[in-house]
Amino acid sequence: MARVAIEYCTQCRWLLRAAWMAQELLNTFGTDLDEVALVPGTGGVFRITVDAEQIWERRADGGFPDIAQLKQRVRDRVAPGRDLGHLDRDRSS
């Protein structure tokens, strides 16, 4: 099981984006995740980690992840054998 942390900038008002991503991850991975935490930050931060390993950082990765990218990166660390259905099929076409 894993802990996902989504650190978001409060100054930029990115809470709703972070909360929506957290909801999507919980809906997709359910009990494969121990926790999805929302971590307030400042300075334009938007960073997502799985068990303290960074999987997305807004500046380094060129913006925000689309939800398919995010789910695939979380899946690759949490449940590598899991089929994400249409997300995986759309990517391979």
VONUKOL-655681 format. One record per residue: z, x, y of N, C-alpha, C in turn. Coordinates in steps of 0.05 Angstrom, whole numbers, padded with zeros to 5 digits, always signed. Example, Ala and Ser with C-alpha at 12.3 -4.5 7.8 and 13.67 -1.06 7.14 Angstrom:
# residues 2
+00156+00264-00114+00156+00246-00090+00156+00264-00066+00142+00257-00045+00143+00273-00021+00157+00258+00001
***
This chain:
# residues 93
+00000+00017-00024+00000+00000+00000+00000+00018+00025-00008+00006+00047-00013+00022+00071-00003+00009+00096+00001+00026+00116+00008+00016+00143-00014+00022+00162-00024+00001+00175-00045+00004+00195-00031+00001+00222-00037+00019+00241-00027+00017+00268-00051+00016+00287-00050-00004+00305-00071-00006+00326-00057-00002+00352-00062+00021+00364-00051+00028+00390-00071+00020+00412-00062+00004+00431-00080-00007+00451-00069-00003+00479-00086-00002+00499-00078+00002+00526-00069-00025+00539-00044-00025+00548-00034-00049+00561-00046-00052+00589-00051-00029+00603-00063-00030+00629-00091-00042+00629-00105-00037+00607-00133-00047+00604-00134-00076+00593-00110-00086+00585-00108-00113+00574-00123-00116+00548-00120-00097+00530-00134-00098+00504-00117-00110+00482-00095-00123+00489-00078-00135+00468-00094-00156+00451-00109-00173+00464-00123-00194+00449-00143-00182+00429-00157-00161+00437-00176-00147+00420-00161-00135+00396-00138-00122+00402-00122-00109+00381-00111-00130+00361-00101-00152+00372-00090-00174+00356-00111-00187+00338-00135-00191+00349-00156-00202+00333-00164-00183+00310-00165-00158+00315-00172-00138+00294-00150-00138+00273-00125-00140+00282-00102-00141+00263-00105-00166+00245-00111-00188+00257-00114-00213+00242-00137-00211+00222-00159-00200+00230-00182-00196+00212-00174-00178+00188-00160-00156+00193-00151-00139+00172-00132-00153+00153-00113-00168+00163-00094-00182+00146-00109-00203+00130-00128-00217+00141-00143-00237+00126-00159-00225+00104-00170-00201+00109-00187-00188+00089-00171-00174+00067-00150-00160+00075-00136-00143+00056-00110-00154+00046-00099-00174+00059-00075-00188+00049-00053-00169+00041-00045-00172+00016-00022-00157+00006-00029-00128-00001-00054-00119+00003-00060-00091+00000-00049-00074+00023-00041-00088+00044-00029-00075+00067+00001-00082+00069+00017-00061+00074+00046-00066+00078+00050-00078+00106+00035-00068+00125+00040-00075+00153+00015-00069+00170+00011-00086+00190-00008-00080+00211+00008-00082+00237+00011-00060+00250+00028-00058+00274+00011-00056+00299+00019-00070+00320+00007-00068+00346+00025-00050+00363+00014-00028+00373+00029-00008+00387+00019-00006+00416+00036-00015+00436+00027-00014+00463+00025+00015+00474+00005+00020+00489+00001+00047+00501-00011+00044+00528-00019+00066+00540-00031+00066+00567-00053+00086+00568-00067+00088+00591-00087+00109+00595-00113+00104+00580-00119+00080+00574-00145+00074+00561-00145+00079+00531-00122+00082+00519-00121+00087+00490-00129+00063+00473-00144+00068+00453-00149+00048+00432-00154+00065+00407-00133+00067+00391-00133+00084+00367-00123+00068+00343-00136+00072+00321-00128+00058+00296-00122+00079+00275-00099+00077+00262-00092+00095+00241-00084+00080+00216-00089+00093+00193-00079+00083+00168-00061+00104+00156-00036+00097+00152-00016+00117+00143-00017+00142+00160-00017+00139+00186-00017+00160+00206-00043+00177+00207-00063+00170+00191-00089+00184+00192-00107+00168+00211-00117+00181+00231-00134+00167+00250-00161+00160+00238-00169+00134+00240-00195+00126+00230-00213+00116+00252-00202+00112+00276-00219+00104+00299-00204+00112+00324-00219+00123+00343-00208+00129+00369-00230+00123+00390-00225+00106+00408-00245+00095+00427-00262+00117+00440-00249+00137+00451-00264+00158+00465-00281+00175+00445-00269+00183+00424-00283+00201+00405-00305+00186+00390-00301+00160+00384-00320+00145+00368-00340+00128+00385-00338+00131+00412-00357+00117+00429-00353+00088+00433-00329+00079+00438-00323+00051+00443-00306+00039+00422-00309+00013+00419-00293-00002+00399-00308-00006+00373-00294-00006+00351-00309-00011+00326-00317-00040+00324-00340-00045+00311-00345-00073+00304-00328-00078+00280-00323-00103+00274-00304-00110+00253-00313-00100+00226-00339-00100+00221-00349-00090+00195-00343-00061+00191-00348-00045+00212-00341-00016+00211-00311-00012+00205-00295-00027+00219-00266-00024+00216-00257-00031+00188-00267-00053+00178-00259-00062+00151-00268-00041+00130-00292-00030+00134-00301-00010+00115-00284+00015+00116-00277+00024+00139-00260+00048+00141-00232+00043+00130-00221+00020+00134-00195+00014+00123-00197+00012+00092-00218-00002+00083-00222-00005+00054-00225+00022+00041-00239+00041+00053-00244+00067+00041-00217+00082+00037-00196+00075+00052-00171+00089+00049-00150+00072+00033-00153+00046+00034-00133+00028+00022-00141+00019-00006-00166+00011-00009-00176+00000-00034-00205+00008-00039-00210+00033-00045-00237+00044-00046-00256+00028-00065-00245+00016-00085-00262+00001-00104-00268-00027-00096-00256-00036-00075-00259-00064-00066-00287-00069-00054-00299-00091-00063-00325-00100-00052-00319-00118-00028-00331-00111-00005-00327-00127+00019-00349-00149+00022-00362-00155+00000-00382-00176+00000-00405-00171+00019-00411-00190+00036-00434-00187+00054-00433-00163+00072-00409-00154+00079-00407-00130+00096-00419-00106+00082-00414-00102+00056-00426-00080+00042-00456-00084+00038-00464-00108+00031-00492-00113+00027-00509-00110+00052-00498-00119+00075-00513-00116+00100-00516-00087+00107-00497-00070+00101-00497-00042+00108-00518-00027+00091-00522-00035+00066-00540-00021+00048-00569-00029+00051-00574-00050+00066-00602-00059+00070-00617-00043+00091
***
